[in-house]
Amino acid sequence: MINDIKKVSLSVEQIDGICKRLGKEISKDYEGKEPVFIGLLKGCNPFMMDLLKEVTIRCSLDYLDVSSYNGTASTGVVVLHKENGGY
């Protein structure tokens, strides 16, 4: 796993800018509403936290746990393992 990153698609600064822009747009578009952000476990947390720091309206966060793998091979079928909030 050492040196396993072949290409960086977006820099930290670019991701920060995207989160700021999206947070502003979401806050404007959903003003007066309470959106629910749904993240796919487990890799979504860093991005979700960066994004939600920029959202200025009341909102909720929930998670789904899904997979399409059996070991290291994709089955081609997405399976829902866990649904936290009943959405």
Contacts in CASP RR format, 6 or more apart in sequence:
PFRMAT RR
TARGET T0000
AUTHOR 0000-0000-0000
METHOD contacts of the structure
MODEL  1
MINDIKKVSLSVEQIDGICKRLGKEISKDYEGKEPVFIGLLKGCNPFMMD
LLKEVTIRCSLDYLDVSSYNGTASTGVVVLHKENGGY
10 18 0 8 1.000
15 47 0 8 1.000
15 50 0 8 1.000
16 50 0 8 1.000
19 47 0 8 1.000
19 50 0 8 1.000
19 51 0 8 1.000
19 53 0 8 1.000
19 54 0 8 1.000
20 54 0 8 1.000
22 51 0 8 1.000
22 54 0 8 1.000
23 51 0 8 1.000
23 54 0 8 1.000
23 55 0 8 1.000
23 56 0 8 1.000
24 54 0 8 1.000
26 35 0 8 1.000
26 55 0 8 1.000
26 57 0 8 1.000
27 54 0 8 1.000
27 55 0 8 1.000
27 56 0 8 1.000
27 57 0 8 1.000
30 57 0 8 1.000
30 59 0 8 1.000
31 57 0 8 1.000
32 57 0 8 1.000
33 57 0 8 1.000
34 57 0 8 1.000
34 58 0 8 1.000
34 59 0 8 1.000
34 60 0 8 1.000
35 57 0 8 1.000
35 59 0 8 1.000
35 60 0 8 1.000
36 59 0 8 1.000
36 60 0 8 1.000
36 61 0 8 1.000
36 62 0 8 1.000
36 87 0 8 1.000
37 48 0 8 1.000
37 51 0 8 1.000
37 52 0 8 1.000
37 59 0 8 1.000
37 60 0 8 1.000
37 61 0 8 1.000
37 62 0 8 1.000
38 61 0 8 1.000
38 62 0 8 1.000
38 63 0 8 1.000
38 64 0 8 1.000
38 87 0 8 1.000
39 48 0 8 1.000
39 61 0 8 1.000
39 62 0 8 1.000
39 63 0 8 1.000
39 64 0 8 1.000
40 63 0 8 1.000
40 64 0 8 1.000
40 65 0 8 1.000
40 66 0 8 1.000
41 63 0 8 1.000
41 64 0 8 1.000
41 65 0 8 1.000
41 66 0 8 1.000
41 82 0 8 1.000
42 65 0 8 1.000
44 63 0 8 1.000
48 61 0 8 1.000
52 59 0 8 1.000
52 61 0 8 1.000
62 84 0 8 1.000
62 85 0 8 1.000
62 86 0 8 1.000
62 87 0 8 1.000
63 82 0 8 1.000
63 84 0 8 1.000
64 80 0 8 1.000
64 82 0 8 1.000
64 83 0 8 1.000
64 84 0 8 1.000
65 80 0 8 1.000
65 81 0 8 1.000
65 82 0 8 1.000
66 78 0 8 1.000
66 79 0 8 1.000
66 80 0 8 1.000
66 81 0 8 1.000
67 78 0 8 1.000
67 79 0 8 1.000
67 81 0 8 1.000
68 74 0 8 1.000
68 75 0 8 1.000
68 76 0 8 1.000
68 77 0 8 1.000
68 78 0 8 1.000
68 79 0 8 1.000
69 75 0 8 1.000
END
